[in-house]
Amino acid sequence: MNRHEIFNQTHAFFADLLGDRCRFDTATLEEYGHDETEDILVLPQLLLVPKNVDEISLIMRYCNEKRIPVTPCGARTGLSGGAIPVENGVLVSMEKFNKILEIDENNSQVTTEPGVITQVLQNAVKEKGLFYPPDPASKGSCFIGGNVSENSGGPKAVKYGVTNEYVLNLEMVLPNGEVIWTGANVLKNATGYNLTQLVVGSEGTLGIVTKIVLKLIPHPTHNLLMLVPFFDATEACRAVAAIFNAGITPSGMEFMERDALIWTKNFMQDESVIVNERHAAHLLIEVDGFNQDILMEDCEKIMNVLEAFETDEILFAESEAQKDKLWQLRRKVGEAVKSNSVYKEEDTVVPRYYLPELLNHVKAVGNKYGFKSVCYGHAGDGNLHVNIIKGELSDDVWHNQLPIAIREIFERVVELGGTISGEHGIGLVQKPYMEIAFSEVTMNLMRGIKKVFDPNGIMNPGKIFD
């Protein structure tokens, strides 16, 4: 049977199963064949949009028997190419799995389908006085299932941790079509291997998650927010560790160098924040909790720490509207950079004390290879997003020299005790650098785990490792 006959047979099967939720028109395939990673586009052969677990089970069983590659996708907001169907095959969209199934106030848990937008879930539990803290910049559009796949973080991670710290249990469909639960809906579980935590961050390479049980905590009732301008970007990075060493744990500690904030202001057409010509970087610092007086004391301690650094006038947000505006400026940086140029975003993370050294190294490598970078990120947990701008760089430099430069950055990151992805995953674009972070022994352990779950290699092939 030739490829054309195989496609016709496959299309007939899925069209019978899903009806018009099986698509292969070019416009749809082009819409779904990319995420937010650079300018990469790969078309699947078919887009499948199941609406229940039984349909996914049948899809997986058929594809496993026929050795058809399966790429799961959600809102496609990822930055590492995780949802790009690089080996064509079928793209399985989880957009119909968009229900919050139960908010269990008695046990502070929520059971949700993976296609629920993260901010929608956060708002729903907030109405009950509960809090789901992980909040990626794309929280207004990304799906909670994608957050689980990438083990997403966001600004609140510095105090509250990342996605894996809130996932209690998962329903997932294995590549052979079997449906399992990975754990139990409990806070403690020492029963066998922790399959739940193995699946979190596995980037859709082990199976398709169809239900998620999340731990919730009480929602803080108060927060205070300040924007601190620095005359030296390295000093801004040094101030981060100093604040923590003073015994303060902010609920947000974000770094934005000068161009990150200026480009975002221009992108949003917002003049509410003045960037002085001498401002090299800003820290956005938030504290939250249940006692306003204690938060004021924390802010006073932060101000005392900052006296040791050269800063300009500190802006305290005086209203909820002003707080929202400042956070929006931070969350829109990625979009603003992308609107200026084709770029590559590297998601580096080091122990936070070494953040100044990492920033200096990034700039030194940029000078060596002739590229401009715009840096920002979650400074409180040492997570620096390095946006490398194509600008006027030739295609030859972009494709052939830049990978060498990125490798130099990653090698220094690992030397500093860090790793090459803090929250964006490995996916497609970081795959060539995995041996910097892991030995061959460790890589082979990961490959062995993948083979146990997916012996025919159909699940999101071409991602993380070959």
N, C-alpha and C positions, 0 to 999 in steps of 0.2 A: 504494500500500500504506500503510495507516494504522499508527500507532505500535504498536497491539496486535498486528497481524499481523507487524510487524517483530520485536517481542519474541518472539512464538511461534516464528518462523523461527530467530531467534538462539538461543533456548533449545534448540530441537530439535537444532541443529548441535552445540552444546557438550555437551548431554546425551549425544549419540551419541559424541562424542570422549572425554569424561571420566567418563561414568556418574554415580555419586553424588558425584563431586568437582565437579559443577556444582550449586550450591545457590541457591535463591531464596526459601526460607522466611523469614518476617519475623524470627524470633528470631536466625537466623544473620546476616542482613544487619545487624541492629542491633548484634550483637556485633562485626562487622568494620567498621562504618561510622564508626569514630572511632579516633583515637590518643590520646595523653595531652595533647593541646592543649586547654586550657580545658574547655569543656563542649560542643564542637561535634560534631554527629552528622549525617551525610548518608548515606543508604542507596544502595548501588549497585543496579543492576537484577539483576545476577548476581554471585555469588562463584564464581571458578574456582580450582581447586587443582591445577595441573599437577604432574607428577612427573619430567618429563624435558625435554630441550631441544627435541626434535621436537614435543612438545605445545605448548610455548610458541611455536615457529615457526608452527604452524598457527593458534594463537589470534591471533597478531599479523597474519598474512596476512589472515585473515578480517575482523578488526576494521578493518584498514587499507582493505580493499576496501569495507566497509560504512560507514566513517566512524564507528565506534563508539569512544567514549572508553575508554582503558585506564589504570587506576591500579594500579601495582605496590605491594605492601605486604609487610612482613616481620613483625616482632614488634609493630609499632604502638606503639612506645615514644616516638616523636618528639614534639617540642614546638612545631613550627611548622606543623602541619597537612599535612605532605607526603604522608601516606598516606590522606587523606580524599578520597573520590571525589566532588568537588564538582560534576562534570557527570554524575553517575550512571554510566551505562555499565557496564563490567565491572571488578571488582576482582580482580586476579591475585595470589593469596597464594603466597609462595615457601616456605612451611613444610615442604614435602616435599623441598626441596633442602637436606638437613640432614646431609650426609656430609663429613667431612674426607677428601679423596681421596688425598693423599700428603704425608708429612712427609719432605722431602729433607734429611737431616742433612749430606750431603756438600757441598751448596750453600747450606745454611741458608735453605731456602725451604719454604713449605707451600702446597699447592693445595687449595682448599676450595670447597664450594658455599656460596651466600649465606645459606642458612637455618640455618647453624650458630650457636649462641649464642656470643657473643664470649668469655665466661669459659671455656666448654667448650674452645674452640680454644686459649686461653691455657694452660689446664691441660694439654692434650694435648702442646703443644710444650715446656712446662716439664719434663715427664717426660724429654725428650731433652736437657735442659740449655739449651734455647733460649727466646727471649723475644720475644713480640709486645706492644709497650708500650702502644698506644692503649687507654685503659680508661675509657670513659664511665661515669657514675654508674649507668647501667642495665645494666652489663656482664653481670650475672647473668641478664638476660632479653632484651636486644636482640640482633639478628642482625648478623653480620659484613657482610652485604649492605647493611643499613641504614646501618652505619658508613661503608661506601664511598659510598653515595648522599649522605650528609650531610657527608662528610669529617670524621668525629667526632674529638674530642680526648680530654679528660679530664685528671686530675691529672698524669699522667706526661708530658704534652705539653711541659711547661716544660723538661724535659731531653731528651726523646727525640723530640719532634715529633708530628704528627697523622697520620691515616690515610694521606694521600696520599704520605707519605714512605716507606711500606712496600709500596705496591701496585706490582707490577712488570708485571702483564699481566692482562687481563680477557677472558673470553669473554662476548659479549653478542649478544642477538637484536635486530635493528633493527626499526623499526615495519613494514617491508614483509615481515618474516619471515626475512630473510637472517641467517645466523649468521657472526660475524667474531671474530677475536682482535685486540685493539687494539694489541699491542706484542710484546714478547719477554721470556723469563724471564732477563733479564740485568740487571746493576747499572748499565750504561751503555748508552745507546741514543740515537744522534743520527741516526736513520733516519726522515726525514720529520717531519711534525707529530706531536706527542705526544698521540695520541688517548686513551691511558690516563689521563693527568692531566686531560684534558678531561671524561672521563666521571665521574671521582671528584668528588663534590660536585655533580653535575648533577641530583640529586634525582629520578631516574626520569623525566626529561623527554626523554631521547634514545633510550632503549631499555631492555631488561631484562637485567641482568647475571646470568649463569648459572654462571660459574666465576671464581675469584679466585686469583691467585698473589701471595703475600705474602713479602717479605723478612723474615728473622728475625735476631736478634743473640744473643750469649751472655747467659744469664740471670744477673743479679747474684746474688752469694752472700750478701751482707750488707746490712742497712739499719738505720737508726736513725730514731726518730720522736719529735718533741716537740710539745707543745701550749702555745702562748704566749698568756697573757691580756694584753690591753691595756686601759688606762683610757680611751683615746680611739680611736675607729675610724679617724679620719684618720691618726693616728700609726701604726696597724697597717699602713695602706696605704703610708705613707712608708718603713717599715722594709723593705718588699719590695725596692725598688730599692737601698736601702743594702746589703742582703745580697749582691745580685748585684755591686754595685760593689766589694765587698770581695774579689771573685774566686771566689765560691762559686756553684755551680749545683746547687741542690737537685733531687731527683727528684720532689718534690712541694712546692707552696707554696700552700696553700689558705686563703682568707679566709672567715670566718663572723662576721657581726655578731651582737650579743647575742640577738636574737629568733630568728635562724636556729638557734642552738645550743639555746636553751631549748625552742623548739617541737619540735625533733627529740628532745631528751631526754624530753619528755612523750609524744611520739608512740611512742617505743620503750620507755617506762617504764624508763628507764635513769638511775640516780643515780650512776654511776661518776665523772662529771666534775662538779665543783662550780663553779657560775657565781656568783661574788660579785656583790652588787648594784652594785658599781662597775665591773664588767667591761663594756666597751662592744663588744669584738670579740676574736676569737681568730685566730691564725695556726697552721695545722697544717703543720709543716715536716718533710720527710723527706729524708734523704740515703741514697744506695745506691751499691754498688760491689763490689769484690772483695777489699778490704783493710780490716779492722775498725779498725786503727790510724789509717789515713788518714781514715776516716769520723769517728772521735773527734776528730781534729784539725779537721775541717770543723765539727763541732758546737761546738768551742771558739771557732772564728772567728765563728760565728753568735752565740754568747753575747757575745762581745766587741762585736759590732755592736749587739746589743740593749741594751747598757749605756747607750747614748745615748738610749734611749726609756724611757718610764714603763711598766713591765710588772709584773705580779704574779708569783707563784711559777710557774716553768716546770715543766710535767709531762713527764718522760721516760718513754716506754713501756718497761716492764721485761720484757715477755714478748710472745711472738707473739700470745697471746690479747688482751692489752691493745692492741697495735697494730691488730689486726682490729677491736676495739671502737671505737677512735677513728676508723678509716677508715669504719666502718659509720655512725657518727654523721654524718660528712660526706656520705656517699653518700645518706643518707635525708632530707636537708634538703628536697628537692623534694617527696617524698611527704608529709612533715610539713606543709609549707605548704599543699599541696592539701587535706589533711584538715581544715584550719582554715577555708578559705574558697575561693570561686571566685577565681581570680587570673589575671593575665597575666604571663608570664615573658619579659622582654626580655634578649637575649643580646649585651650590648655588649662591645666589646674596644677598648682603647687601648694605646699604648706604656706599659709598666708604670710609668714615672716619673710619668705623668699620672693614675694610678689615684686618688690622693687628691682631685684636682680633679674627676674624674668622680663619685666618691662624694658629694662636697659638692654638686655640681650636681643629682644625683638627689634628694637630700634637699630642696634648695631648690625644685625643681619640685614635689615632693610637698607641701610647705607651701603653695605658690602655688595648687595645684589641690585640695588637701584630701584627698590619698590617703596611705595608709601603705604603705611599701615594706620588704621584707625582702631584704637583699642578701648574697650570698655568691658564691664562684666561685674560679677558678684565677688567683689573684693574681699568680703568678710569670710568667704570660704576659699580664697585663693584662686578663683575661677576667672581667668582672663580670656575674653573673646578677642582674637586677633583678626581683624578684617584687612586682608591684603588687597589693595586696589589695583585693578589692571590699568586704568587710566590710559597713558600713552605707551605702555609696554608693548613690545612686539609680540606676535603670536609665538615666535620661537622662544623668547625669554619666558613668556607665560607658561608654555607647555614643557619646556626642557630645563630651564634654569630654576624656575620657581620651586619645583619639587625638591631640588637639592637644598634650597634655602629653608624650606619647611622642615626638612629632615634635620638640619642644624638646630632649628628652634626646638623640635621635639627631643632631640638628644640632650639638649641642655635641661629641658623640662624634667626628663627622667633622672638626670644627674642630681637635680635639686630635690628629688624624692617625689616628683609628681607623675602625672600620666597624660596621655594624649587626647583624652576626651573626658570632660567633667559631666556633661549632661546631654550632648547632642548625639552620642552613639558613634559607632564606627562606620556602619553601613557600607557604602561603596567608596567614598572618596578618601576615608582614612585607612582603608584596608592595606595599602602598600606600606604603611608605617607600623604595623602591629608588632613586627619583630623587634622594634626599638623598646617596646614596653614589656614584652614577654619572651622568655626563652623558648626554644623549639620543644622542649619537654612540656612546658605549659600549653603551648599551642596545640600539641598533639592530644593533650587531655581534653581540650575544648573540642577538637575535631571528633574525638571518640564519643563525647557526650552528644554532639550533633548526630552522629551516626546511629546511636541508640534510639533517639527520638525519630529520626528521619533517614532510615537506611537507604532510601532511593534518591535522597538529595533533592527533593522537589520544593522544599519550603524556602522561599526567598533566597534562591541560589545567587551566588556572586557577592554576598554580603559578609562582612566581618573577616572571613578568611575563605580561601578556596577549598 
